[in-house]
Amino acid sequence: MALTKICKAFGEMTPHEMYDMLRLRSEVFVVEQNCVFPDMDDKDQLCHHILLYNEEQVLVATARLVPTGVSYPDMMSIGRIVTSQLVRGTGVGKELVEMAIQECYRLFGQTNIRIGAQLYAKKFYERFGFEQSSEVYDEDGIDHIKMVKQV
């Protein structure tokens, strides 16, 4: 699948890209996962965002690259990792996470990365070198764990 891959700071995003990102996050996190939570948490403006578009220019995956000090005082982070139902099982999620890791290193330096992962995705993130670093905790009604990728 040919993807258009974009990484931009919040202020560089077009209104169309912003709408696409918020729409996909809402479709998956709010509607599909039936989870009411404050997606717009005043962190997006401080972050870079990865956007992966398919051939039809439909946003099929996105992730938020969070500098140290925004979500965690001692580590950068990747958050709001989401893929559309249209591309699940095709490898797009793998491409998204690989790009997110490399862009974090490019933008913020070669340091550790922390994520808050949904528990069911633990094995997926372990393939990229993330290791569980917390007990299971509830976030908005979904079991999560903290995971860290050491450099």
MITORRO-282618 format. One record per residue: residue number from 1; residue in three letters; x, y, z of N, C-alpha, C in turn. Coordinates in steps of 0.02 Angstrom, whole numbers. Layout:
<atoms>
{atom NUM, "Ala", {X, Y, Z}, {X, Y, Z}, {X, Y, Z}}
...
</atoms>
This chain:
<atoms>
{atom 1, "Met", {42, -59, 0}, {0, 0, 0}, {45, 62, 0}}
{atom 2, "Ala", {34, 105, -48}, {73, 167, -52}, {42, 218, -5}}
{atom 3, "Leu", {82, 245, 40}, {58, 294, 88}, {94, 360, 79}}
{atom 4, "Thr", {59, 414, 89}, {89, 480, 95}, {103, 490, 168}}
{atom 5, "Lys", {166, 501, 186}, {187, 506, 256}, {206, 578, 272}}
{atom 6, "Ile", {175, 606, 322}, {185, 676, 341}, {203, 678, 415}}
{atom 7, "Cys", {251, 720, 433}, {266, 735, 503}, {271, 811, 509}}
{atom 8, "Lys", {227, 840, 549}, {225, 913, 556}, {214, 933, 628}}
{atom 9, "Ala", {242, 992, 645}, {224, 1023, 708}, {152, 1046, 703}}
{atom 10, "Phe", {119, 1052, 759}, {48, 1071, 761}, {35, 1134, 720}}
{atom 11, "Gly", {76, 1185, 729}, {66, 1249, 695}, {77, 1246, 621}}
{atom 12, "Glu", {107, 1193, 596}, {119, 1185, 524}, {62, 1147, 489}}
{atom 13, "Met", {19, 1116, 529}, {-35, 1076, 499}, {-87, 1121, 466}}
{atom 14, "Thr", {-114, 1096, 410}, {-168, 1132, 377}, {-233, 1118, 415}}
{atom 15, "Pro", {-284, 1160, 405}, {-348, 1145, 437}, {-375, 1077, 415}}
{atom 16, "His", {-364, 1058, 352}, {-387, 993, 327}, {-352, 936, 365}}
{atom 17, "Glu", {-286, 941, 374}, {-249, 889, 411}, {-271, 886, 483}}
{atom 18, "Met", {-283, 943, 514}, {-306, 945, 583}, {-373, 910, 590}}
{atom 19, "Tyr", {-419, 927, 545}, {-485, 896, 546}, {-480, 820, 537}}
{atom 20, "Asp", {-439, 799, 488}, {-431, 727, 476}, {-405, 691, 538}}
{atom 21, "Met", {-355, 722, 572}, {-325, 691, 631}, {-377, 685, 687}}
{atom 22, "Leu", {-412, 739, 702}, {-461, 738, 756}, {-520, 691, 739}}
{atom 23, "Arg", {-538, 689, 676}, {-593, 644, 655}, {-574, 571, 665}}
{atom 24, "Leu", {-513, 551, 643}, {-492, 482, 650}, {-486, 464, 724}}
{atom 25, "Arg", {-457, 507, 764}, {-452, 492, 836}, {-521, 484, 867}}
{atom 26, "Ser", {-568, 527, 847}, {-636, 522, 874}, {-670, 457, 851}}
{atom 27, "Glu", {-662, 440, 786}, {-693, 379, 760}, {-670, 317, 797}}
{atom 28, "Val", {-605, 314, 813}, {-578, 254, 845}, {-585, 257, 921}}
{atom 29, "Phe", {-559, 309, 952}, {-557, 311, 1025}, {-626, 323, 1057}}
{atom 30, "Val", {-667, 365, 1027}, {-731, 382, 1057}, {-786, 334, 1034}}
{atom 31, "Val", {-794, 328, 968}, {-850, 289, 941}, {-835, 214, 944}}
{atom 32, "Glu", {-781, 192, 911}, {-766, 120, 907}, {-753, 90, 976}}
{atom 33, "Gln", {-712, 124, 1017}, {-695, 98, 1083}, {-745, 119, 1136}}
{atom 34, "Asn", {-796, 156, 1116}, {-849, 177, 1162}, {-821, 209, 1225}}
{atom 35, "Cys", {-777, 259, 1216}, {-742, 289, 1272}, {-748, 365, 1269}}
{atom 36, "Val", {-781, 392, 1317}, {-787, 465, 1321}, {-728, 490, 1362}}
{atom 37, "Phe", {-685, 530, 1329}, {-626, 557, 1363}, {-607, 623, 1331}}
{atom 38, "Pro", {-568, 665, 1366}, {-549, 730, 1338}, {-490, 724, 1290}}
{atom 39, "Asp", {-504, 709, 1227}, {-451, 700, 1177}, {-411, 764, 1168}}
{atom 40, "Met", {-445, 821, 1166}, {-410, 885, 1158}, {-389, 908, 1227}}
{atom 41, "Asp", {-325, 891, 1244}, {-299, 899, 1311}, {-245, 953, 1317}}
{atom 42, "Asp", {-241, 998, 1269}, {-193, 1052, 1267}, {-121, 1029, 1259}}
{atom 43, "Lys", {-110, 967, 1238}, {-43, 943, 1223}, {-27, 944, 1148}}
{atom 44, "Asp", {-79, 938, 1106}, {-68, 936, 1034}, {-26, 995, 1010}}
{atom 45, "Gln", {-39, 1054, 1038}, {-5, 1114, 1015}, {70, 1112, 1028}}
{atom 46, "Leu", {92, 1070, 1074}, {163, 1065, 1093}, {198, 1008, 1057}}
{atom 47, "Cys", {163, 973, 1013}, {187, 911, 985}, {195, 914, 909}}
{atom 48, "His", {229, 863, 883}, {229, 849, 811}, {179, 792, 800}}
{atom 49, "His", {154, 788, 739}, {103, 738, 723}, {121, 702, 659}}
{atom 50, "Ile", {114, 636, 660}, {123, 596, 600}, {55, 582, 571}}
{atom 51, "Leu", {50, 590, 505}, {-12, 578, 469}, {4, 532, 410}}
{atom 52, "Leu", {-30, 476, 405}, {-21, 430, 349}, {-85, 428, 308}}
{atom 53, "Tyr", {-79, 449, 246}, {-137, 450, 200}, {-130, 395, 148}}
{atom 54, "Asn", {-187, 364, 130}, {-187, 313, 78}, {-191, 346, 9}}
{atom 55, "Glu", {-195, 306, -43}, {-197, 331, -112}, {-257, 376, -126}}
{atom 56, "Glu", {-311, 366, -89}, {-371, 407, -99}, {-370, 470, -55}}
{atom 57, "Gln", {-312, 483, -25}, {-303, 540, 20}, {-349, 538, 81}}
{atom 58, "Val", {-361, 477, 106}, {-397, 467, 168}, {-345, 454, 222}}
{atom 59, "Leu", {-351, 489, 278}, {-305, 478, 334}, {-320, 409, 364}}
{atom 60, "Val", {-268, 366, 364}, {-278, 297, 389}, {-239, 283, 453}}
{atom 61, "Ala", {-195, 329, 473}, {-158, 319, 536}, {-128, 386, 558}}
{atom 62, "Thr", {-121, 393, 624}, {-91, 453, 652}, {-60, 438, 720}}
{atom 63, "Ala", {-12, 478, 739}, {20, 472, 805}, {45, 541, 825}}
{atom 64, "Arg", {49, 551, 890}, {72, 614, 919}, {141, 603, 950}}
{atom 65, "Leu", {189, 646, 931}, {257, 643, 957}, {265, 697, 1010}}
{atom 66, "Val", {277, 675, 1071}, {273, 719, 1129}, {343, 732, 1158}}
{atom 67, "Pro", {366, 794, 1160}, {432, 808, 1188}, {435, 795, 1263}}
{atom 68, "Thr", {494, 784, 1288}, {506, 776, 1360}, {476, 835, 1397}}
{atom 69, "Gly", {443, 821, 1453}, {415, 873, 1495}, {342, 889, 1481}}
{atom 70, "Val", {313, 861, 1428}, {243, 875, 1413}, {197, 822, 1445}}
{atom 71, "Ser", {210, 758, 1431}, {171, 705, 1462}, {208, 675, 1522}}
{atom 72, "Tyr", {275, 671, 1515}, {317, 642, 1567}, {376, 689, 1579}}
{atom 73, "Pro", {393, 701, 1642}, {447, 749, 1655}, {516, 727, 1632}}
{atom 74, "Asp", {525, 661, 1625}, {593, 636, 1612}, {600, 601, 1545}}
{atom 75, "Met", {548, 596, 1505}, {552, 560, 1441}, {506, 589, 1389}}
{atom 76, "Met", {527, 582, 1326}, {481, 597, 1271}, {432, 540, 1266}}
{atom 77, "Ser", {381, 550, 1225}, {328, 500, 1221}, {297, 499, 1152}}
{atom 78, "Ile", {265, 444, 1137}, {223, 438, 1078}, {152, 423, 1104}}
{atom 79, "Gly", {104, 460, 1079}, {36, 450, 1103}, {-15, 456, 1047}}
{atom 80, "Arg", {-78, 445, 1064}, {-133, 447, 1016}, {-116, 408, 953}}
{atom 81, "Ile", {-87, 348, 963}, {-70, 303, 908}, {-134, 269, 886}}
{atom 82, "Val", {-153, 280, 823}, {-217, 255, 800}, {-215, 238, 726}}
{atom 83, "Thr", {-247, 182, 709}, {-255, 162, 639}, {-329, 153, 624}}
{atom 84, "Ser", {-347, 169, 563}, {-416, 160, 540}, {-431, 86, 531}}
{atom 85, "Gln", {-494, 68, 539}, {-515, -1, 526}, {-499, -20, 454}}
{atom 86, "Leu", {-495, 28, 409}, {-481, 15, 339}, {-414, -21, 328}}
{atom 87, "Val", {-366, -11, 373}, {-298, -36, 361}, {-273, -84, 415}}
{atom 88, "Arg", {-314, -101, 463}, {-290, -147, 515}, {-272, -214, 485}}
{atom 89, "Gly", {-215, -241, 507}, {-192, -305, 482}, {-152, -300, 418}}
{atom 90, "Thr", {-138, -239, 395}, {-101, -231, 332}, {-28, -210, 342}}
{atom 91, "Gly", {-8, -197, 405}, {60, -174, 418}, {66, -98, 426}}
{atom 92, "Val", {12, -62, 416}, {14, 10, 422}, {30, 31, 494}}
{atom 93, "Gly", {2, -4, 543}, {17, 11, 613}, {92, 4, 628}}
{atom 94, "Lys", {122, -48, 600}, {194, -59, 608}, {233, -1, 577}}
{atom 95, "Glu", {214, 19, 517}, {247, 77, 484}, {240, 140, 526}}
{atom 96, "Leu", {181, 150, 554}, {167, 209, 595}, {213, 211, 656}}
{atom 97, "Val", {218, 156, 693}, {259, 155, 753}, {333, 162, 736}}
{atom 98, "Glu", {355, 128, 684}, {426, 134, 664}, {442, 206, 646}}
{atom 99, "Met", {398, 239, 608}, {410, 308, 589}, {408, 353, 651}}
{atom 100, "Ala", {362, 340, 697}, {356, 381, 757}, {420, 377, 799}}
{atom 101, "Ile", {448, 318, 806}, {510, 310, 844}, {566, 349, 811}}
{atom 102, "Gln", {575, 340, 746}, {629, 374, 710}, {621, 450, 711}}
{atom 103, "Glu", {559, 474, 704}, {547, 546, 706}, {559, 574, 776}}
{atom 104, "Cys", {542, 538, 828}, {557, 560, 896}, {632, 569, 905}}
{atom 105, "Tyr", {671, 520, 883}, {744, 525, 888}, {770, 584, 848}}
{atom 106, "Arg", {743, 595, 788}, {766, 651, 746}, {749, 718, 777}}
{atom 107, "Leu", {688, 724, 804}, {665, 788, 830}, {691, 803, 901}}
{atom 108, "Phe", {694, 752, 943}, {706, 763, 1014}, {770, 732, 1040}}
{atom 109, "Gly", {806, 695, 997}, {869, 664, 1019}, {860, 590, 1037}}
{atom 110, "Gln", {916, 556, 1042}, {917, 483, 1056}, {910, 472, 1130}}
{atom 111, "Thr", {850, 475, 1155}, {836, 461, 1226}, {779, 411, 1231}}
{atom 112, "Asn", {765, 389, 1291}, {712, 340, 1302}, {643, 369, 1283}}
{atom 113, "Ile", {599, 323, 1264}, {530, 342, 1245}, {482, 304, 1289}}
{atom 114, "Arg", {434, 339, 1318}, {382, 308, 1359}, {315, 313, 1323}}
{atom 115, "Ile", {276, 260, 1329}, {207, 262, 1302}, {160, 236, 1356}}
{atom 116, "Gly", {97, 256, 1351}, {43, 227, 1390}, {4, 184, 1341}}
{atom 117, "Ala", {13, 119, 1345}, {-16, 73, 1296}, {-78, 38, 1323}}
{atom 118, "Gln", {-126, 28, 1279}, {-182, -14, 1299}, {-154, -85, 1308}}
{atom 119, "Leu", {-175, -118, 1362}, {-147, -182, 1381}, {-149, -233, 1325}}
{atom 120, "Tyr", {-203, -234, 1286}, {-209, -285, 1233}, {-154, -277, 1180}}
{atom 121, "Ala", {-123, -218, 1175}, {-72, -205, 1124}, {-1, -216, 1150}}
{atom 122, "Lys", {7, -244, 1209}, {73, -253, 1238}, {121, -290, 1192}}
{atom 123, "Lys", {101, -346, 1165}, {145, -385, 1121}, {164, -347, 1058}}
{atom 124, "Phe", {117, -308, 1032}, {131, -267, 972}, {189, -219, 987}}
{atom 125, "Tyr", {186, -183, 1043}, {238, -135, 1059}, {304, -168, 1079}}
{atom 126, "Glu", {300, -228, 1107}, {361, -264, 1124}, {403, -277, 1062}}
{atom 127, "Arg", {372, -286, 1004}, {409, -298, 942}, {454, -239, 923}}
{atom 128, "Phe", {441, -181, 951}, {481, -121, 936}, {531, -107, 992}}
{atom 129, "Gly", {535, -151, 1041}, {582, -142, 1096}, {554, -109, 1158}}
{atom 130, "Phe", {488, -97, 1161}, {457, -69, 1221}, {450, -124, 1273}}
{atom 131, "Glu", {462, -107, 1336}, {454, -154, 1392}, {406, -125, 1443}}
{atom 132, "Gln", {365, -168, 1471}, {317, -146, 1522}, {354, -116, 1581}}
{atom 133, "Ser", {331, -57, 1605}, {364, -23, 1660}, {316, -3, 1716}}
{atom 134, "Ser", {255, -29, 1714}, {207, -14, 1767}, {159, -72, 1774}}
{atom 135, "Glu", {121, -70, 1828}, {66, -116, 1836}, {9, -94, 1790}}
{atom 136, "Val", {-39, -137, 1781}, {-99, -120, 1742}, {-138, -66, 1780}}
{atom 137, "Tyr", {-161, -16, 1742}, {-202, 36, 1773}, {-260, 52, 1726}}
{atom 138, "Asp", {-313, 79, 1755}, {-372, 97, 1716}, {-366, 168, 1692}}
{atom 139, "Glu", {-375, 178, 1627}, {-379, 245, 1599}, {-441, 248, 1556}}
{atom 140, "Asp", {-489, 287, 1579}, {-552, 296, 1543}, {-588, 230, 1529}}
{atom 141, "Gly", {-584, 184, 1578}, {-619, 121, 1572}, {-583, 67, 1532}}
{atom 142, "Ile", {-521, 80, 1512}, {-482, 32, 1472}, {-417, 17, 1509}}
{atom 143, "Asp", {-399, -48, 1514}, {-336, -67, 1547}, {-276, -43, 1506}}
{atom 144, "His", {-230, -9, 1540}, {-169, 17, 1509}, {-108, -5, 1550}}
{atom 145, "Ile", {-50, 1, 1519}, {15, -7, 1553}, {62, 46, 1525}}
{atom 146, "Lys", {110, 67, 1565}, {164, 108, 1541}, {216, 62, 1512}}
{atom 147, "Met", {247, 84, 1457}, {301, 46, 1425}, {357, 94, 1407}}
{atom 148, "Val", {419, 70, 1409}, {476, 112, 1394}, {521, 77, 1342}}
{atom 149, "Lys", {543, 115, 1294}, {593, 92, 1246}, {659, 126, 1265}}
{atom 150, "Gln", {706, 87, 1289}, {772, 113, 1309}, {817, 119, 1248}}
{atom 151, "Val", {860, 169, 1248}, {909, 176, 1194}, {972, 138, 1212}}
</atoms>
